[in-house]
């Protein structure tokens, strides 16, 4: 299925994001991986977060963004760069399967060689800044390239990395595992679940379950709200990953936890623009202070991903009500006319937006912001035996058995015109804000 967005604002957002993505140097993003593996990089690494212990995470987002861009419009340069990154990582990957933007000996080895003595906290594991979080980004980039471009070497590198994850995590007992999970680990259960579906290797399924944190998920599955004060974007990827484990035959409580998590975040902790959090953390229920550091942008990116996954399960329109609000009011304004991205969208009256810089930011929200322009087209339609119209963004749909054009008639009406009838049923989402939906004709 190919969806081309024709809405002027979204199309501009796409083009600006494409130019900004192509302005980035793959060699500079790959530099930390060369250094981590004891090799001389081809270019100097970028500054900001890429000059710190979290280095390598932007490379992962870059790889994912390239794959989404190629999927959206067949951009050959995006494919070329994605495959260049994969080939470079394949050449750098250690015999044991390890590959990341920081040395194994200064991070993970301190855990697995000292399983009873390593330290762990919110953003620190054995003295290193969120190593699994950074590893997850490269892991995800490889999987995204395989899924969207079909590069087999991307799956090969991911498999070897997955074997390393399985082998090392298997060394820990339950108590050591729970201590390790105190440190932010991104969506490790997400990528390992997806890897399992592509390979059928049971090791990856076991490894994905290792990263399902029952101390968080079990209370949520019982509708116990335990989110107050937690680092918000640490939790959302955990929930996405738990839902992926559920889709691989995991326990029902994982799905229950994901549903309750969505409901309590969206209905009790989110601002009008669809974002949430103050200084990256969940506030108390119903307490939404207007501060300069509200609404971390990558949180909203991840909540959109979670919402779409939940919709796939039960087709409840509330999930796309949230996506629509967050997309228009947070994600679109998170990119400026040069392609730079926001970290926070502060809602304090009189506040102004702060955008990234081309050389010295590379925050988490910069990384997810690289991906955003090339993902919303996938949300407009869902096509299978039937066609679901989820978002009313002017666009064209092309697939094997159907061709359609969704466009504005005037400010109050949209038309959906088929140039090739696919013979199924068309379902339209009734937006929560639309009172007169019976006028569909």
ZINORCOR-V602293 format. One line per field, one symbol per residue. phi: phi as a letter, one per 30 degrees, with the letter a starting at -180 (. if undefined). burial: # if it has 9 or more other C-alpha atoms within 8 Angstrom, else .. Layout:
BEGIN
phi->???
burial->???
END
This chain:
BEGIN
phi->.cbcdceeddddedddddddddddcdddddeddeddcicdddadddciddcbddejddedddddddddddddbidddddeddddddddddddededjdaacadddcbdddddcbdcbdcabebbbhicdhddedeeddededdddddccidddddddddddddddddddddcdddddddeddcebiceddddddddddciddeddddddeccdddcddeddcicdcdeiddddddddddedddddedcjdddddddddddeeddddcbbcdddjdajbhicdddeicbddbdcchdddddedddeddddddedbhdddddddedddddcbdeddbcdcjdcdcccdcdeidbdccdcdcbbhdedddddddedccdddcdbbbadbccccbcceabcbbecabbbcbdcadcbbbbcccbdcicccccdcddccdcddddb
burial->.######..##.##.######....############...#...#######.####################..#..##.###.###.##.##...########.#######.##..#.#..####.###################.##.#.###.##########.##..#...#####################......###########...#####......#..################.#....##############.####.######.#####...#.###################.##.....#.##############.###..#########.......##...################.#.####...######.######...#######.....##..#..........#............
END
